[in-house]
């Protein structure tokens, strides 16, 4: 297990009682090169060191990552005063590409979380609250529900406690092994 992943596992454990520790900032780039940053919910980490998030294929995020899969994730843990910046390559999967993974992520959602995917198209005008009142059976994910796997390429870790603070750069070497270099913060 890479050193950065051991640290992240520890950070998640130390902040497990803090709901905000599950939220990360995901940045993507549109066709004109303009960056877009938003908060998403961390849903897990695969054995292949991919961050898992969910989305809607009707969203800007989906369109941006489909066209330009390069992304960056910034994750700050206020309790431990640690920041992780992950440079990633995104793979967006719908049920057509990976039905098992999409179903697994859908089934982990609460009914309230599932309802959000039936409110209508993200970013369109909201005229009244009636559109947000959804009833029904949420056993199956709608076609526009998708999973985004963010394959981590590099990790820039910053520990803000103490003086001096600590910073580390993690990347894979030519053999595919993770190496770590201490940096000046």
N, C-alpha and C positions, 0 to 999 in steps of 0.2 A: 504494500500500500504506500503510495507516495506520501512524503512528509507533509505536504500541504493538506492532503486529505485527512491525515491523522489530526492535524490542527483544526480543520473544519469540523470534524466529528466531535472533537472536544468543545469547540465553540458552541455547536448546536446543543450538546448535552448541558453545558453550563447555563444556557439561556432557554432551556426547554419550557420553562414556566412563563416566558414572555412571548405573547402571540406575535409581536412585531418582528421577532427574529426569523419568522418564516417568509418575510417579504423582502424581495430583492429588486434592484433597479436594473431593467433590461434596456439597452440602447441598440437601436438598429439604424440603418441609413436608407433614405428614400432614393428614388431614381436620379434626383438631381444632386445627390450627395449630402443632403441636409440631414443632420442627426435627429432622432426621435427617442426620447427616454420615457419609460413608464414603469410603474411598480407592478410586479407580478408575484404570484404565490409560488414559493418553492415547493415542489411536490415529491422530490426525492432525488437520489443520485444513483445512477446505474453502476454496474460492475465495471463498465468501460469508461468511467469518469465523465458521464454526461449528466448535466443538470436537467431535471424534468420539470416542465411547466405545461400548462394547458392554455388553449386559446380557441378562437372562433375564426373559421376560414373567411368570414366576411369582414374581418378587422384589418386595419392598416398594417398592424404588426405582422400578420400572416403574409400579406402581399409583399411587404418589404423584405422579410426573411426568405421568402420564396425566390425573389429576384436577386437579392444580395444576402447570402447566408452568414456573412461575417457579423458578429455581434459582440457586445461587451456587457458583462454583468458586474454590478458593484453591490457588495453586501456588507453592511456595517452592523456590528454587534455592539450596542451601546453599553451593555453591562460589562463586557470584557474589554471594550475599547479597541476592537480589532476591525480591520477592513480587508476584504478580499476583493480583488479585481480580476475577473476571469475574461480572457480573450477566447472567444468560442467560434465554432462553426455550427450553424443550426441546421437541423433536419426536421422538417415539418411532416408529420404523419397523420393521415386520416384513417378511417376504418378500412378504406380500400387498400391502403398500404400495409397496415398492421392492426387488424381487427382485435386481436388479443390485448395488445397494449392499450389501445383506445378504450376498449371495454373495461379493462382493469382500472384505468384512471377515472372513467365515468362512474364506476361503481364505488369508488372511494369518496365521491362527493356527497354532501348532505342534499336533501331535497331542496333546500334553499339555494344551494350552489347550483344545482341542476336547473332550477327555474330560470336563472339568469340567461341561460342559453335559449330560452323561448320568449324572451321579452321583445325581440325584434332585432333588426340589423344594427350593430354597434355604430355609433356616430350619427344616426339619423335623428331628426327632431322628435321630441317627446311632447305630445300635446296634452295628455292627461295621465293620471296614474292608472287608468284602466288597462293600459297596455302591459303594465307590470304585474297584474293580477293573473297569474297562470295557475290553472288546476289541471290535474290529469295524472297519467301514468308516466313515470320517468325511468322506466326500466332500461330503455335503450337510448343511447346517445343519438342526438340528431346528426344529420349528415355534415353540418358545419362545425361540429365539435372536433378539435384536433389536439394532438400532443406535440410539443416542441422539445426535441432533445438537443441540448447545447453541449457539444463535444469540446471539452476544455483543452486549449492549446498551450496557454501560458497562465501563470498565476502571479499576481503582484500582491504580496501580503504586507500589511503594515500594522504593527502593534504600537498603540499610542500611549501606553502606560510607561512611566519611568522617563528618565533623562540620562542618556539619549534614548530615543525611541528606536525600535527595531523594524527593519524592512528586509524582505527577502523576495528574490525573483526565482520562480520555478518554471522550468521548461524541459521538454524532452530532448535528449541528445540524439546523435545520429543512430544509435542502437535502439532508440525508443524508450530509454530509461529516463525517469525524472531526475533532474539535477537541480540543486539549490545554490544560489549565490547571494550572500549578504550584500545589501546595498546601503548607501548613505540615505537616510530618510529624506 
